[in-house]
Amino acid sequence: MSARHATYVCPACGRSTAADRPLWRCDCGSHLNLKAGRGLSRGEIVAGDASLWRYAAALAFEGPPRVTLGEGWTPLLEGRWQGVPVYFKLESQMPTGSFKDRGSALMLNHLLALGVGAIHEDSSGNAGASIALYAARAGIPCRIFVPAGAPQAKLVQIAASGARISAVPGDREAVGKAALAAAGESFYASHNWQPYFIEGTKTLAYELWEQLGFRRPDAIFVPTGYGSNILGLERGFEELLRAGEISRLPRLFAVQAENCAAFARPWQEGVEALLPFSAKPSIADGIAALKPVRAAEVLHALRRSQGAVVTVPEEAILPALAALGRQGFFVEPTAATAAAAFGRLIAEGVLAREEVNVVVLTGSGLKAAERIGAFLGTGAK
């Protein structure tokens, strides 16, 4: 699907709009989605390109990218967790240290093609760092709204790009409101609202399929805040199903910190709308989302795949992080939640030990080195 033929569809009012001008939401106020793509066959993969652009034939973007940092094609390594075989997908090895680079690359290239100037974004850290660095590479002025208490390492990464940082007192919702209020000053390049961000995250599905020998995994565990990875995986595997490359979808498991689990209650009650819940601070700050924009679609994707929402208590996160470190994986606490959730479902017998399971490690431990150091201690043992 070329950019000329890409179409936005509003899930609220049903309106279709050509994706030939910069938009981040529908006139009715809803978010927008891209019309479903056709997928691709294995013969259309650009095998010599060790990046997500090897799947260009499946992307709603025409022509070579104007901005790239070599994003995608991250390692998929075999390992064991609690004695059970598992694959670890190292999204932590992306150019800016998190999976967000998939979405940032597609979104920024799309906006560049449309001639967008200055942009701004709101983020707890990883998305802001990713978008800021891609914007710097593109030569676009960028402003990032962040929580006043955002991790210092992520703020340093944003500052290194030359982006303007606006620290906002209050919770993550307050940061979003501040970014919305600035929509008249520059283009709101929100990873939570812009459908091209999800178009980028869908390449994770294509990579898993190819790296597993053109097979789909049985189950995938993903740390989940707003749900862009869940929606990207659903979109990618749906396209592969449509193209006849797989026969059914993998089960998708959205992993949340128990202290801030927006999807947990609606999942338990069988509804596809957010319900009131009590939130507390979590060391897994990257998934501490209060009001995910595409909540109904995330819940629908989980149910359709026969997956689930899995919550992880705070006391399980850092031990999982340490156990990952002993396997050679230095990740941030947010990423460690996926391994903790996988271990829980194995112990509960929800998963078969012989199944092909994937744990997605979404962010580098360098994002939270001070917190990790405080937990592990600095003395030699």
N, C-alpha and C positions, 0 to 999 in steps of 0.2 A: 504494500500500500504506500504510495508516494504521498508526500506532504500535500501535493495539489488535490489529492482525493481524500485526505483525512477529514473526518467529521466529528465534531463534538455533539454529544447527546446529553440533554438534561434529564436526570432521573426523576425530577420532581414534576416538570411541566411537559416533558416529552419533546421539547423543541430541539431541532437539529440545526447546527451552525457549522459552516465550513471553518476549518482550523487554519485560516489564512490571515488572521489578524490576532494580535495579542489579547487573550482573554484569560481570566482566572476564575470567573464564575458566571452563571447565567443571569440574565436581566431579572429573573424572578428571585434571585438571591441564593439559589442552590449551587452546589459544586457541579462541575461538568465531568463527563467521562468521554473517552475516545470510543468511537464505534469499533466493534470487535474486528480484529485483523484476521487475515486468511491463514496465518502461520507460515511454515516453510517446511520443505523436505530436507533431509540430510544432504542431498546433493547441492542445495543452494548455499550451504555454509562456506564462507570464505576461509578455508582451512589455514591459510598462511597468516592470518591476522589474529594475533594472540590478545584480543581484547573483545569487548562485547559487540564491537562493530562487525565481527565475523557473522553476526545474525542480521546484517543490514536489510536483507530481503524481507524480514518479518517486521521491520520497524516503520512506524508512521512518520518517516523522515526521508527526504529525497536528497541524494548526493552525499559525498564524503563529509565527515564532520569538520567544521572549521576550528573547533577547540577539542582537544583530547589530552588526557594525561596518562593514557594507556590503561584506562579503567576496564575492569572485567577480567574474565578468564583466570579467576583466583583458584588456588589449589583445592582439591578435594582429596583428603587423606583418610586412609583407613586407620581405625583405632579401636579401643575397647573402653567401655564405661560400665563399671560395676560388673566386670567380667563378660559383658555382652558386646559383640561386634557392632560398630557404628561408623559412619562416615562423618568427618568434620569438614564443613565448608568454610574456608578461611577468608571471609569477607573482610576481616581485620587487616588483610594485606592489600587493600585498595590504596590508590595513591594518597588519599588524605586520611587513611586509617579506618574507614568505615564503609558499610554497604551503600551509604547515601550517594556515593560517587556514580552509581548506575543511573539514578534518577537525575542528579545534577547535570550529568553529561548530556542526556537527551533533552532536558528542559532548556539548558543554556544554548545548545545548538539550535533548537527550535526558535527560541527568542531572538537569537542572532540573525537567523534567516529572515525573521520578520522585521528586523531593524529596530528592536527595542533598545532604548538607551539605559539610563540609570535604573537599578532594581533595588528592592529591599525584601527582607525575609525575617521571619521570627523562628527561633529555634532554641532548644535547651543546650545546644552545643554542636553535635556532629553534623547535622544538616547545615547549620550556619557556617561551620568551618568549610564544608565541602563546597557550598554555593559561593562563598567568598573567594576561595582559591580558584574555582573555575571562572568566576567573574574577573579575577585578576589576570588570569591567562588570556581572557577574551578582551581585556582592556575596557571593561564596563564598570562604572562607578557602582559601589555596592554598600548598603547599610544593613547591619544585622541587629535585630532586637533580641535581647537575651534576658533571662531571669537574672536578677541582681546576684543571686547565689550560684550562678553557673560555675561548673568546675574550672579552675584557673587554667589548666592545660588546654582546654578547649578555647578559652578566651584568647590565650596566647597564640593559638593556631589561627584564629580569625584575625587577630591584630597583625600577624605576620603577612597577611595578604594585602594589607593596606586598607581593608574595609573599615567603615565607620561603625563603631559599636555603641548601641544604645541600651544601657542596662535599665531594666524596668523592675521596680519594687513589686512584690506580690507573687502570686503563683503563675503557673504556665498560662492560664487563661488570661491573666492581665497582660502578659507579653503579646498574646495574639490580638487582643483588643487594641494595643498600642500600634501594632503593625497594620491593622485594618484602618486605623485612623489616619495613617500616612499614605493610604492608597492614592490620594490625589497628588502626592509629591513625586512619586516614582512608581514604576510598575511593581506590583506585588507578586514577586516570583516565589510563591509559597509552595514548599514541597508537600504540604498537606492539602492544598487546593488545586494545584496545577496537574491536569491529567497526564501531561508528558513526563512527569516524575514517575508515575506508575508504569508508563510505557518503557522507561529505563529499567525499573526493578523487575519487569517480566523476564529480562534476559537471564536472571538467576535460574528460572525454570529451564530455559534452553541449555544452559551450561550443565546443570545437574543431569539432564537427559543425555547430553552428549558424553559427559565424563563417566557416566555409568554404562557406557557402551550402547547408547541409544535405547536405554530403558528408563522408565520412571521409577523413582523410589517408592516404597510402600508408605512411609511417613516422614514428615519434615517438621522439625521443631524450630520455631522462630520467635525470638524476643519481640514483643509487640506493644507499641505505644499507640500510634495512630493507625497502623495496619498497612502501610504501603508495601511491605514485603509480602504479606498475606495476599493482598490484591494483585500484586505483580505475579506471584506464583500461580494464583488462580488464572490470571489472564494468559500467562505463557503456556501452562499445561492445557488450558481450554483450546488454545490455538493448535497445539500439537495433537490434541484429540480430534479437532476439526480437520486437520491435515492427514489424519489416518496414521500418525506416527506412534501413538500410544492408544491403548484400548480402554483405559479408565484413568481417573484422576488419583493422585496420591492423597493420603490423609494429611490435612494441614492442622497443626497444633499451634495456637497462638499463646505464647508464654507471657505472663504478666507477673509483676511483683505483687504479692498479696496486699502490701500497703497502699497500692494505687492501681486497682484493677477495674477499669471502667467497663470492660466486657464481661466480667464474671457474673454479675447479677442478671443481666439480660440473657446470658447464655443459660444459666440455671433455670430461669423462669420461662424459657422458650419464646422470647420475644426478640424483635429485631430493631429495637429502639433503646437508647440509653435510659437508664433508670438512676435515681439518686443513690449515691454511695458515699461512704466516709473514706476520705483519702488522708494518708499520712506520708511524711517524707520517706523516700526509699534510697538506698545506696545505688539502686539501678535507675539513676535519674533519666537515662535515655528513653525509658518506656513509661515515665510517669505522666501520662496524658489524661486530662480530666474530661475533655469533650471531643473525642475523635470525630472529624468531619464526616467520614464515610462509614460510620458505625454500622448502619443497617447492611451495607454491602459486605463488610468484613464478617459479620455474623452469618450472613447468607452463605458466604464462601466457605466458612468453617462447616456449616451444616451440610452443604452440598457435597463437600469432600468427605463427610463422615469423620471429621476431626473433632476438635474440642478447644475450649479455653482451659489452660492449666495455670494455676497460680502457685507462686513459690514464696514461702515465708522468708523474711530477712535473714534469719539464722542459717538458712540453707545456701545463700548466695555466695558468701565469701569462701566457705569450705569447698564449694564447687569450683570457684575461681582458682583456689590453691591446687586442687586436684588436676585441673586443666594445665596449670603451670608445670606440674610434675610430668606431664606428657609432652611438654614443649610448646604449649599454646599460651601466650601472654595476652590476655584479653581483658576488657573492662568488665566491671560487675554486671552491667546490662547483658552482655553476651553470655556470661556464666549462667544466667537464669535458664537458658535453653538446655544446658547439660543437666542442671538440677531437675528440671521438669522431665527430661527423658528418663533419668534414673528413677524418679518417682513412679512413672507409668510402667516401667519395667518391673519394679518391685510389686506393683499392684496387679501385674499380669494383664494389663491392657494391651500390651504389644507382644507379639511372638518374637522369640529370640532369634529365629532364623530369618526374620524380615530384613529388608534393606531400609535402614533408618538413617536419616541425615539430621545432624545438629548444626544449625547455622550460627557461626561465631561472628557476630555482626560488627564488633569494634575492637580496636587495639587497646591493650593495657596502658599504652603511653598516654591515653586520654584521661586516665585516672591514677597516674603513678603515685601521687601523694597518698591517696586513700588506700591504695593497695599496700603501699609501704607501711602505713600505720597498722594495718591488719597483720602483715607478715612479720613486722619487726625488721630492724636493719642490722642486727648483730649476726655474726657468723655462727652457724650451729654445726 
